[in-house]
Amino acid sequence: MPKRRRAARSRTSSGAFRTSRNSAVLGIDLGATKVATALVNADGRLATPADRRLHANDGPEGVIATVVAAARACLATARAGRVRIGVSVAAQVDPETGEVVYAPNLRWRNVALGSRLAQELQGTVTLINDARAATLAEWQLGAGIGASDLFCVSLGTGVGGSAVVGGRLLDGGGHAAGEIGHLTIVSGGRRCHCPNTGCLEAYVGGWAIADRAQQAVREDPASGAPMLDRAGRVEAISAETVFVAYRGGDPLATRLVRETERYLGDGAVSIANAFNPSRIVLVGGLTVGLPGLDAVARGAIRARCQPPAAGAEVVLGRLGEFAALVGAATAARSSPER
Ligand SMILES: [Zn+2]
């Protein structure tokens, strides 16, 4: 039936959903404020337009309801039967039990997300930490292709990371190896959302940039006036407010960005020395808001790492904002059927 064969090929080449069983993998990326959902092809391309929506971060019940609604909307467009579902979460997760063990930015502890979603969506669910998911995606499908020693740093609302060493994605006793966001860079420094203080995330995470900016504006209202005008009130000043003001040449925003770059440089030097990756991949919203962070990390590594680590390449991710979503689908595709 040549006509039908042509039609099937055309759907595939246009990136539309493919109905073969192997293609029906739903990727979900659950962050501190957002959830993104799409069906993902084996080559990492989105097979359906991404469903992006905000959630209220109002506890597990409300957030899970938003995730389920988004996933159902996505599955409805594909008319898929039982599917594999990969969920990346900004959290420490246990992929064996499907439990979110600890999610500081969602303020969750021990939430049985995997079994809830499996029940609601009638699918097989694989949970993965968001930074690990982005690492898996960039390593297998993006900027990390060909590297057997790789570190991926995820710079968003929070800061995460994950390492590929000798061609293996490191796991860790609690499935949290490479959580570089909680590396102490300032002893006794700013309070983090984790139990520690002075973490890299407490300086360069999106929430921390907002906190630092709000504090700077309160301490120096004259210099802070342009950012305050833009945001309306101090509490509404976000990392994005800082980036926009910085691009407009605002002196206080410029100071905040230079400090952020210095902290990121400190983190990059520690990552390169500790893991000795041949390639470091930077992903996440911060790399979009502040272009040039790859050059900042590269410069710090060249200048301050010991020789075996100083040659690490630093590149930006290629999969953009959906790296974690694609990585979650990739993890689900390769996980055993349960
Ligand atoms: Zn921390």
Residues whose N, C-alpha, C, O or C-beta is under 5 A from the ligand:
A	BS01	ZN	G181 H182 C192 H193 C194 N196 C199
